Amino acid sequence: MKEPISPSGEQVELAFDDQHVVVVGVGGGLRRYDVGDRSVLDGYSVVAMCGSGRGQLLAPWPNRIQDGAYEFAGERYQLALDEPERRNAIHGLVRWSQWTVSEQQEERAVLEHRLHPTPGYPFTLDFRLEYTLDEDGLTVRAEATNVGDDACPYGFGAHPYLAGGERLVDGLELRVPADTALASDERSIPIGRQSVDGTELDFRAPRPVGSTQLDHCFTDLRRDHDGRARIELAGRATLWVDESFPYVMVFTGDGLPDVARRSVAVEPMTCAPNAFRSGDGLILLEPGASHAGSWGIVPAT
């Protein structure tokens, strides 16, 4: 009998001690991360299509572009509105694309993908993703190279959900070491910045999530001596980002039945939402230039 084809494509399994990770060929994202019998991530089944962006990679932009329209180098471009209810383009162009496994060992894998010119983004990028498991957890290194003839706008993000366990995340303590949050309109487009001082968005000291509904981009991250900022869901996991990620989106999944308040999405981002229009954190990739950054997850012990 013919083997069924998984909606997420090839299943790339990594292992180190009692850690187990599954990376998928569709989108190159994370489907599972377990330590022993405990789920570190709120993942999805091998027989299911990825929902709510779980574990997906977001490039050549993360989050949203208002009206899917932007101007670059004197030209105006129009992207598909794949968040039609808000009239936005969302989460880039590679999360449903096929990625190729170019290297694989027991605890490490490298996936690659070439993004060819498309309507609204007529540029060519080569992506390289390296996933590594070791005693410190999971590290993900993402690199993009402009292999075309013209400069292009670029941003990168990822969309893992830290699992809350058997209960809602309301009672779990969250720490987000950020001094500033972006204020957004009803379409989730930033309209300003605000200090978190004295607001329900101040998670600089660990405190329970409580009833706070989070769907916010944070910046001005406080970093440790190694240059990393660490977002912690107490008793569950810590997600860290290196200095190439000045922004993190934190989302409690409200309104999405498959993830609502049972996990917290912590999304590393190189730029702010709507950066193709605002320029906030936008990266300019010249022909032949590359951009790389790393983030990772440390399971709680």
C-alpha positions as YAML, in Angstrom:
chain: A
units: angstrom
residues:
- id: 1
  name: MET
  ca: [0.00, 0.00, 0.00]
- id: 2
  name: LYS
  ca: [1.25, 3.46, -0.85]
- id: 3
  name: GLU
  ca: [2.42, 5.49, 2.15]
- id: 4
  name: PRO
  ca: [0.19, 8.52, 2.83]
- id: 5
  name: ILE
  ca: [1.70, 11.91, 2.07]
- id: 6
  name: SER
  ca: [1.89, 14.19, 5.09]
- id: 7
  name: PRO
  ca: [0.46, 17.70, 4.56]
- id: 8
  name: SER
  ca: [3.71, 19.06, 6.03]
- id: 9
  name: GLY
  ca: [5.90, 17.07, 3.63]
- id: 10
  name: GLU
  ca: [9.21, 15.48, 4.59]
- id: 11
  name: GLN
  ca: [9.69, 14.85, 8.31]
- id: 12
  name: VAL
  ca: [13.24, 15.61, 9.45]
- id: 13
  name: GLU
  ca: [13.89, 14.16, 12.90]
- id: 14
  name: LEU
  ca: [16.63, 15.38, 15.24]
- id: 15
  name: ALA
  ca: [17.60, 13.92, 18.60]
- id: 16
  name: PHE
  ca: [19.98, 14.70, 21.45]
- id: 17
  name: ASP
  ca: [19.71, 12.87, 24.77]
- id: 18
  name: ASP
  ca: [15.96, 12.98, 25.58]
- id: 19
  name: GLN
  ca: [15.25, 15.91, 23.24]
- id: 20
  name: HIS
  ca: [13.37, 15.24, 20.01]
- id: 21
  name: VAL
  ca: [12.63, 17.76, 17.25]
- id: 22
  name: VAL
  ca: [10.73, 17.38, 13.98]
- id: 23
  name: VAL
  ca: [11.38, 19.89, 11.20]
- id: 24
  name: VAL
  ca: [9.16, 19.75, 8.12]
- id: 25
  name: GLY
  ca: [9.81, 20.11, 4.40]
- id: 26
  name: VAL
  ca: [6.77, 22.33, 3.82]
- id: 27
  name: GLY
  ca: [7.90, 25.76, 4.94]
- id: 28
  name: GLY
  ca: [11.01, 24.46, 6.71]
- id: 29
  name: GLY
  ca: [9.38, 25.06, 10.09]
- id: 30
  name: LEU
  ca: [9.12, 23.28, 13.44]
- id: 31
  name: ARG
  ca: [6.34, 20.74, 13.85]
- id: 32
  name: ARG
  ca: [7.37, 19.25, 17.22]
- id: 33
  name: TYR
  ca: [9.84, 19.73, 20.04]
- id: 34
  name: ASP
  ca: [9.63, 17.28, 22.94]
- id: 35
  name: VAL
  ca: [11.79, 16.55, 25.97]
- id: 36
  name: GLY
  ca: [11.01, 13.05, 27.14]
- id: 37
  name: ASP
  ca: [7.22, 12.88, 27.26]
- id: 38
  name: ARG
  ca: [6.78, 16.66, 27.62]
- id: 39
  name: SER
  ca: [5.90, 18.94, 24.71]
- id: 40
  name: VAL
  ca: [8.01, 22.09, 24.63]
- id: 41
  name: LEU
  ca: [6.07, 23.47, 21.67]
- id: 42
  name: ASP
  ca: [2.37, 23.51, 20.88]
- id: 43
  name: GLY
  ca: [2.84, 21.61, 17.62]
- id: 44
  name: TYR
  ca: [0.58, 19.71, 15.26]
- id: 45
  name: SER
  ca: [0.01, 16.19, 13.98]
- id: 46
  name: VAL
  ca: [1.88, 14.63, 11.10]
- id: 47
  name: VAL
  ca: [-1.49, 14.05, 9.39]
- id: 48
  name: ALA
  ca: [-2.61, 17.68, 9.82]
- id: 49
  name: MET
  ca: [-1.96, 20.83, 7.86]
- id: 50
  name: CYS
  ca: [-0.21, 23.48, 9.94]
- id: 51
  name: GLY
  ca: [-2.71, 25.85, 11.55]
- id: 52
  name: SER
  ca: [-2.33, 29.27, 13.18]
- id: 53
  name: GLY
  ca: [1.23, 29.58, 11.90]
- id: 54
  name: ARG
  ca: [2.56, 27.04, 14.38]
- id: 55
  name: GLY
  ca: [6.32, 26.76, 14.00]
- id: 56
  name: GLN
  ca: [6.37, 28.44, 10.59]
- id: 57
  name: LEU
  ca: [9.13, 30.64, 9.17]
- id: 58
  name: LEU
  ca: [8.18, 34.11, 8.00]
- id: 59
  name: ALA
  ca: [10.15, 35.60, 5.10]
- id: 60
  name: PRO
  ca: [10.89, 37.82, 3.26]
- id: 61
  name: TRP
  ca: [8.79, 39.68, 5.81]
- id: 62
  name: PRO
  ca: [7.21, 38.72, 9.14]
- id: 63
  name: ASN
  ca: [3.77, 39.81, 10.28]
- id: 64
  name: ARG
  ca: [1.75, 42.17, 8.06]
- id: 65
  name: ILE
  ca: [1.97, 44.63, 5.19]
- id: 66
  name: GLN
  ca: [-0.94, 47.07, 5.12]
- id: 67
  name: ASP
  ca: [-3.05, 46.62, 1.96]
- id: 68
  name: GLY
  ca: [-0.27, 44.34, 0.67]
- id: 69
  name: ALA
  ca: [1.18, 47.42, -1.03]
- id: 70
  name: TYR
  ca: [4.55, 49.08, -0.67]
- id: 71
  name: GLU
  ca: [7.04, 51.23, -2.56]
- id: 72
  name: PHE
  ca: [10.68, 50.36, -3.04]
- id: 73
  name: ALA
  ca: [13.35, 52.05, -5.17]
- id: 74
  name: GLY
  ca: [10.76, 54.22, -6.87]
- id: 75
  name: GLU
  ca: [8.46, 51.33, -7.81]
- id: 76
  name: ARG
  ca: [5.11, 50.36, -6.31]
- id: 77
  name: TYR
  ca: [4.39, 46.70, -5.62]
- id: 78
  name: GLN
  ca: [1.18, 44.85, -4.80]
- id: 79
  name: LEU
  ca: [1.16, 41.55, -2.90]
- id: 80
  name: ALA
  ca: [-1.70, 39.10, -2.50]
- id: 81
  name: LEU
  ca: [-4.02, 39.90, 0.42]
- id: 82
  name: ASP
  ca: [-3.80, 36.58, 2.23]
- id: 83
  name: GLU
  ca: [-5.33, 38.07, 5.38]
- id: 84
  name: PRO
  ca: [-8.44, 39.25, 3.50]
- id: 85
  name: GLU
  ca: [-10.55, 40.10, 6.55]
- id: 86
  name: ARG
  ca: [-7.99, 42.79, 7.47]
- id: 87
  name: ARG
  ca: [-6.84, 43.53, 3.92]
- id: 88
  name: ASN
  ca: [-3.22, 42.68, 4.67]
- id: 89
  name: ALA
  ca: [-0.46, 40.56, 3.22]
- id: 90
  name: ILE
  ca: [0.79, 38.35, 6.03]
- id: 91
  name: HIS
  ca: [3.88, 36.35, 7.00]
- id: 92
  name: GLY
  ca: [5.86, 36.32, 3.78]
- id: 93
  name: LEU
  ca: [6.10, 33.94, 0.85]
- id: 94
  name: VAL
  ca: [7.92, 30.78, 2.00]
- id: 95
  name: ARG
  ca: [5.84, 29.12, 4.71]
- id: 96
  name: TRP
  ca: [4.00, 26.87, 2.24]
- id: 97
  name: SER
  ca: [6.99, 26.29, -0.06]
- id: 98
  name: GLN
  ca: [9.01, 23.11, -0.37]
- id: 99
  name: TRP
  ca: [12.41, 23.18, 1.36]
- id: 100
  name: THR
  ca: [15.27, 20.79, 0.60]
- id: 101
  name: VAL
  ca: [17.35, 18.98, 3.23]
- id: 102
  name: SER
  ca: [20.98, 19.60, 2.23]
- id: 103
  name: GLU
  ca: [22.69, 18.22, 5.36]
- id: 104
  name: GLN
  ca: [21.56, 15.96, 8.16]
- id: 105
  name: GLN
  ca: [23.12, 14.36, 11.21]
- id: 106
  name: GLU
  ca: [21.44, 12.93, 14.28]
- id: 107
  name: GLU
  ca: [21.34, 16.26, 16.13]
- id: 108
  name: ARG
  ca: [21.61, 18.74, 13.22]
- id: 109
  name: ALA
  ca: [19.95, 19.49, 9.88]
- id: 110
  name: VAL
  ca: [20.29, 22.16, 7.20]
- id: 111
  name: LEU
  ca: [17.36, 23.07, 4.96]
- id: 112
  name: GLU
  ca: [17.55, 25.31, 1.88]
- id: 113
  name: HIS
  ca: [15.10, 27.07, -0.39]
- id: 114
  name: ARG
  ca: [15.28, 29.43, -3.34]
- id: 115
  name: LEU
  ca: [12.59, 32.08, -3.50]
- id: 116
  name: HIS
  ca: [12.08, 33.01, -7.13]
- id: 117
  name: PRO
  ca: [10.59, 36.34, -8.22]
- id: 118
  name: THR
  ca: [6.85, 36.54, -7.69]
- id: 119
  name: PRO
  ca: [4.21, 39.21, -8.36]
- id: 120
  name: GLY
  ca: [4.69, 41.86, -5.70]
- id: 121
  name: TYR
  ca: [8.21, 40.66, -4.80]
- id: 122
  name: PRO
  ca: [10.30, 40.37, -8.00]
- id: 123
  name: PHE
  ca: [13.53, 39.40, -6.23]
- id: 124
  name: THR
  ca: [15.53, 36.19, -5.83]
- id: 125
  name: LEU
  ca: [16.70, 34.98, -2.42]
- id: 126
  name: ASP
  ca: [18.51, 31.86, -1.29]
- id: 127
  name: PHE
  ca: [17.62, 30.72, 2.24]
- id: 128
  name: ARG
  ca: [19.65, 28.46, 4.51]
- id: 129
  name: LEU
  ca: [18.29, 27.19, 7.84]
- id: 130
  name: GLU
  ca: [20.40, 25.31, 10.34]
- id: 131
  name: TYR
  ca: [18.71, 23.49, 13.24]
- id: 132
  name: THR
  ca: [20.94, 22.15, 16.02]
- id: 133
  name: LEU
  ca: [20.15, 20.31, 19.25]
- id: 134
  name: ASP
  ca: [22.65, 20.16, 22.11]
- id: 135
  name: GLU
  ca: [22.77, 20.27, 25.90]
- id: 136
  name: ASP
  ca: [21.54, 23.88, 25.79]
- id: 137
  name: GLY
  ca: [18.42, 23.10, 23.76]
- id: 138
  name: LEU
  ca: [17.53, 24.06, 20.20]
- id: 139
  name: THR
  ca: [19.36, 26.68, 18.11]
- id: 140
  name: VAL
  ca: [18.03, 27.94, 14.78]
- id: 141
  name: ARG
  ca: [20.28, 29.94, 12.45]
- id: 142
  name: ALA
  ca: [18.60, 31.59, 9.47]
- id: 143
  name: GLU
  ca: [20.48, 33.14, 6.56]
- id: 144
  name: ALA
  ca: [19.22, 34.81, 3.40]
- id: 145
  name: THR
  ca: [21.34, 35.81, 0.41]
- id: 146
  name: ASN
  ca: [20.26, 38.09, -2.40]
- id: 147
  name: VAL
  ca: [21.27, 36.17, -5.52]
- id: 148
  name: GLY
  ca: [19.49, 38.54, -7.91]
- id: 149
  name: ASP
  ca: [20.70, 41.61, -9.76]
- id: 150
  name: ASP
  ca: [18.79, 44.22, -7.76]
- id: 151
  name: ALA
  ca: [18.67, 45.32, -4.14]
- id: 152
  name: CYS
  ca: [15.60, 44.15, -2.25]
- id: 153
  name: PRO
  ca: [13.72, 44.78, 1.02]
- id: 154
  name: TYR
  ca: [13.95, 41.97, 3.55]
- id: 155
  name: GLY
  ca: [12.78, 40.84, 6.95]
- id: 156
  name: PHE
  ca: [12.63, 37.50, 8.76]
- id: 157
  name: GLY
  ca: [10.65, 35.97, 11.58]
- id: 158
  name: ALA
  ca: [9.54, 32.69, 13.13]
- id: 159
  name: HIS
  ca: [6.29, 31.60, 14.80]
- id: 160
  name: PRO
  ca: [6.82, 28.97, 17.54]
- id: 161
  name: TYR
  ca: [4.24, 28.55, 20.30]
- id: 162
  name: LEU
  ca: [5.59, 27.67, 23.75]
- id: 163
  name: ALA
  ca: [3.27, 25.02, 25.17]
- id: 164
  name: GLY
  ca: [1.49, 25.77, 28.42]
- id: 165
  name: GLY
  ca: [1.04, 22.15, 29.44]
- id: 166
  name: GLU
  ca: [-2.22, 20.73, 30.70]
- id: 167
  name: ARG
  ca: [-3.73, 24.07, 31.67]
- id: 168
  name: LEU
  ca: [-4.31, 27.51, 30.22]
- id: 169
  name: VAL
  ca: [-1.39, 29.91, 30.26]
- id: 170
  name: ASP
  ca: [-3.27, 32.36, 32.50]
- id: 171
  name: GLY
  ca: [-1.66, 30.97, 35.64]
- id: 172
  name: LEU
  ca: [1.86, 30.75, 34.21]
- id: 173
  name: GLU
  ca: [4.44, 33.45, 34.81]
- id: 174
  name: LEU
  ca: [5.73, 35.25, 31.74]
- id: 175
  name: ARG
  ca: [8.81, 37.45, 31.42]
- id: 176
  name: VAL
  ca: [9.30, 39.74, 28.40]
- id: 177
  name: PRO
  ca: [12.36, 41.98, 28.93]
- id: 178
  name: ALA
  ca: [11.11, 44.85, 26.75]
- id: 179
  name: ASP
  ca: [10.74, 48.52, 27.59]
- id: 180
  name: THR
  ca: [8.49, 49.39, 24.64]
- id: 181
  name: ALA
  ca: [5.41, 47.96, 22.94]
- id: 182
  name: LEU
  ca: [3.94, 48.97, 19.60]
- id: 183
  name: ALA
  ca: [0.36, 50.23, 19.61]
- id: 184
  name: SER
  ca: [-1.68, 48.85, 16.69]
- id: 185
  name: ASP
  ca: [-4.99, 49.59, 15.02]
- id: 186
  name: GLU
  ca: [-7.87, 47.16, 14.39]
- id: 187
  name: ARG
  ca: [-5.96, 45.74, 11.40]
- id: 188
  name: SER
  ca: [-2.89, 44.94, 13.56]
- id: 189
  name: ILE
  ca: [-0.89, 47.69, 11.85]
- id: 190
  name: PRO
  ca: [1.39, 49.72, 14.18]
- id: 191
  name: ILE
  ca: [0.30, 53.30, 14.79]
- id: 192
  name: GLY
  ca: [2.78, 54.28, 17.50]
- id: 193
  name: ARG
  ca: [5.01, 53.24, 20.38]
- id: 194
  name: GLN
  ca: [4.42, 53.27, 24.11]
- id: 195
  name: SER
  ca: [6.44, 52.59, 27.21]
- id: 196
  name: VAL
  ca: [5.26, 49.51, 29.05]
- id: 197
  name: ASP
  ca: [5.65, 51.36, 32.37]
- id: 198
  name: GLY
  ca: [2.46, 51.14, 34.38]
- id: 199
  name: THR
  ca: [0.58, 49.13, 31.74]
- id: 200
  name: GLU
  ca: [-0.69, 45.57, 31.51]
- id: 201
  name: LEU
  ca: [2.09, 44.95, 28.97]
- id: 202
  name: ASP
  ca: [4.88, 45.30, 31.53]
- id: 203
  name: PHE
  ca: [6.28, 41.79, 31.88]
- id: 204
  name: ARG
  ca: [9.86, 42.87, 32.62]
- id: 205
  name: ALA
  ca: [9.55, 41.16, 35.98]
- id: 206
  name: PRO
  ca: [7.97, 37.69, 35.77]
- id: 207
  name: ARG
  ca: [4.24, 37.72, 36.53]
- id: 208
  name: PRO
  ca: [1.22, 35.59, 35.65]
- id: 209
  name: VAL
  ca: [-0.31, 36.13, 32.23]
- id: 210
  name: GLY
  ca: [-3.67, 36.39, 33.95]
- id: 211
  name: SER
  ca: [-6.48, 37.65, 31.74]
- id: 212
  name: THR
  ca: [-4.18, 39.78, 29.57]
- id: 213
  name: GLN
  ca: [-4.81, 39.21, 25.88]
- id: 214
  name: LEU
  ca: [-1.46, 39.50, 24.14]
- id: 215
  name: ASP
  ca: [-1.05, 40.15, 20.44]
- id: 216
  name: HIS
  ca: [1.69, 42.75, 20.73]
- id: 217
  name: CYS
  ca: [5.06, 43.55, 19.25]
- id: 218
  name: PHE
  ca: [7.72, 44.40, 21.82]
- id: 219
  name: THR
  ca: [11.03, 46.18, 21.27]
- id: 220
  name: ASP
  ca: [13.83, 47.95, 23.15]
- id: 221
  name: LEU
  ca: [14.74, 44.53, 24.46]
- id: 222
  name: ARG
  ca: [16.94, 44.23, 27.54]
- id: 223
  name: ARG
  ca: [19.80, 41.90, 26.72]
- id: 224
  name: ASP
  ca: [22.09, 39.79, 28.85]
- id: 225
  name: HIS
  ca: [25.90, 39.91, 28.72]
- id: 226
  name: ASP
  ca: [25.93, 37.56, 25.72]
- id: 227
  name: GLY
  ca: [23.77, 39.93, 23.65]
- id: 228
  name: ARG
  ca: [20.73, 37.70, 23.87]
- id: 229
  name: ALA
  ca: [17.26, 38.73, 25.03]
- id: 230
  name: ARG
  ca: [15.35, 35.97, 26.79]
- id: 231
  name: ILE
  ca: [11.57, 35.58, 26.94]
- id: 232
  name: GLU
  ca: [10.57, 33.10, 29.65]
- id: 233
  name: LEU
  ca: [7.41, 31.09, 30.24]
- id: 234
  name: ALA
  ca: [8.08, 29.83, 33.74]
- id: 235
  name: GLY
  ca: [8.34, 26.08, 34.16]
- id: 236
  name: ARG
  ca: [8.00, 25.56, 30.42]
- id: 237
  name: ALA
  ca: [10.72, 27.12, 28.23]
- id: 238
  name: THR
  ca: [12.84, 30.18, 27.45]
- id: 239
  name: LEU
  ca: [13.09, 31.57, 23.94]
- id: 240
  name: TRP
  ca: [16.18, 33.65, 23.20]
- id: 241
  name: VAL
  ca: [17.06, 35.94, 20.30]
- id: 242
  name: ASP
  ca: [20.41, 37.34, 19.27]
- id: 243
  name: GLU
  ca: [21.03, 40.99, 18.38]
- id: 244
  name: SER
  ca: [19.75, 40.55, 14.81]
- id: 245
  name: PHE
  ca: [16.22, 40.35, 16.26]
- id: 246
  name: PRO
  ca: [15.22, 43.72, 17.79]
- id: 247
  name: TYR
  ca: [11.53, 42.77, 17.95]
- id: 248
  name: VAL
  ca: [9.42, 39.95, 19.37]
- id: 249
  name: MET
  ca: [5.71, 39.39, 18.90]
- id: 250
  name: VAL
  ca: [3.96, 37.79, 21.88]
- id: 251
  name: PHE
  ca: [0.55, 36.23, 21.22]
- id: 252
  name: THR
  ca: [-1.78, 34.28, 23.51]
- id: 253
  name: GLY
  ca: [-3.78, 32.95, 20.58]
- id: 254
  name: ASP
  ca: [-7.12, 34.49, 21.52]
- id: 255
  name: GLY
  ca: [-9.62, 33.96, 18.73]
- id: 256
  name: LEU
  ca: [-7.85, 30.90, 17.32]
- id: 257
  name: PRO
  ca: [-9.54, 27.78, 18.74]
- id: 258
  name: ASP
  ca: [-6.61, 25.43, 18.08]
- id: 259
  name: VAL
  ca: [-4.16, 27.44, 20.21]
- id: 260
  name: ALA
  ca: [-6.24, 29.88, 22.28]
- id: 261
  name: ARG
  ca: [-4.55, 30.48, 25.65]
- id: 262
  name: ARG
  ca: [-3.12, 26.97, 25.84]
- id: 263
  name: SER
  ca: [0.23, 28.29, 24.55]
- id: 264
  name: VAL
  ca: [2.10, 31.54, 23.98]
- id: 265
  name: ALA
  ca: [3.56, 32.36, 20.59]
- id: 266
  name: VAL
  ca: [6.91, 34.13, 20.93]
- id: 267
  name: GLU
  ca: [7.91, 35.33, 17.49]
- id: 268
  name: PRO
  ca: [11.45, 36.60, 16.81]
- id: 269
  name: MET
  ca: [11.37, 39.34, 14.17]
- id: 270
  name: THR
  ca: [14.12, 41.35, 12.49]
- id: 271
  name: CYS
  ca: [11.69, 44.17, 11.77]
- id: 272
  name: ALA
  ca: [8.41, 45.57, 12.98]
- id: 273
  name: PRO
  ca: [5.03, 44.73, 11.44]
- id: 274
  name: ASN
  ca: [4.42, 46.76, 8.28]
- id: 275
  name: ALA
  ca: [8.15, 47.43, 7.88]
- id: 276
  name: PHE
  ca: [7.93, 47.35, 4.08]
- id: 277
  name: ARG
  ca: [5.89, 50.56, 4.39]
- id: 278
  name: SER
  ca: [7.25, 52.14, 7.57]
- id: 279
  name: GLY
  ca: [10.91, 51.14, 7.20]
- id: 280
  name: ASP
  ca: [10.95, 50.22, 10.92]
- id: 281
  name: GLY
  ca: [13.80, 47.70, 11.10]
- id: 282
  name: LEU
  ca: [13.68, 46.95, 7.38]
- id: 283
  name: ILE
  ca: [16.83, 45.34, 5.97]
- id: 284
  name: LEU
  ca: [18.20, 46.38, 2.58]
- id: 285
  name: LEU
  ca: [19.88, 43.43, 0.87]
- id: 286
  name: GLU
  ca: [22.20, 44.47, -1.94]
- id: 287
  name: PRO
  ca: [23.00, 41.96, -4.72]
- id: 288
  name: GLY
  ca: [25.29, 39.28, -3.29]
- id: 289
  name: ALA
  ca: [24.70, 40.40, 0.30]
- id: 290
  name: SER
  ca: [23.53, 38.10, 3.10]
- id: 291
  name: HIS
  ca: [21.76, 38.53, 6.41]
- id: 292
  name: ALA
  ca: [21.92, 35.96, 9.21]
- id: 293
  name: GLY
  ca: [20.54, 35.68, 12.71]
- id: 294
  name: SER
  ca: [20.01, 33.08, 15.40]
- id: 295
  name: TRP
  ca: [17.35, 32.30, 17.95]
- id: 296
  name: GLY
  ca: [16.66, 29.28, 20.10]
- id: 297
  name: ILE
  ca: [14.63, 27.54, 22.76]
- id: 298
  name: VAL
  ca: [15.86, 26.24, 26.12]
- id: 299
  name: PRO
  ca: [13.42, 23.83, 27.80]
- id: 300
  name: ALA
  ca: [12.81, 24.31, 31.50]
- id: 301
  name: THR
  ca: [14.48, 21.72, 33.69]
...
